[in-house]
Amino acid sequence: MVASCRCLEDRIPGCQFLALITGKENTYFERSFQKLGCSSIPERLVIPNDEVTTQFIELMSSVAKEGSLGEKLAVLCVCEWSYLSWAEVKNVKAQDELHLEWIDLHRGDYFESVVNYLRGLLDKEGSLIFEAERATCKKRFQETVQLEEDFFDNAYA
């Protein structure tokens, strides 16, 4: 998405968010895998995905490779906005330190600014593209909302 942005000004907040994903969030996952006893990459590669996870991977891969900037933003907006909404729910309770850290990564002023950045770019892109592409973006947005709902239903089941 960052590489597809129309100007440097639009890329900078995305690059800063990438630094978080490749830094704090990545080390979070590494610690989580170790705590769960799954520390090697070969070990992780043989763990099967649930159907909804596979569908999410296919959607994100497809949009990343072939999608327009609007489609990429539609998918990212839904993903990050739904995590912000989930993490800010007052009754979400952490079961342990790793769970609390996951919640903290997805709430607060900075993460809210990331979601607002993505939403703002999507709105901007929507004003610059033709109706047919807006319809494609809407389809991707709705598809991602459904996958997020299915993902959370699966996680809580």
HELIX and SHEET records of a PDB file:
HELIX    1   1 VAL A    2  SER A    4  5                                   3    
HELIX    2   2 LEU A    8  LEU A   20  1                                  13    
HELIX    3   3 ILE A   21  GLU A   25  3                                   5    
HELIX    4   4 ASN A   26  LYS A   35  1                                  10    
HELIX    5   5 ILE A   41  LEU A   45  1                                   5    
HELIX    6   6 GLU A   51  GLU A   66  1                                  16    
HELIX    7   7 LEU A   69  ALA A   87  1                                  19    
HELIX    8   8 GLU A   97  LEU A  105  1                                   9    
HELIX    9   9 ASP A  109  LEU A  128  1                                  20    
HELIX   10  10 GLU A  131  TYR A  156  1                                  26    
END                                                                             
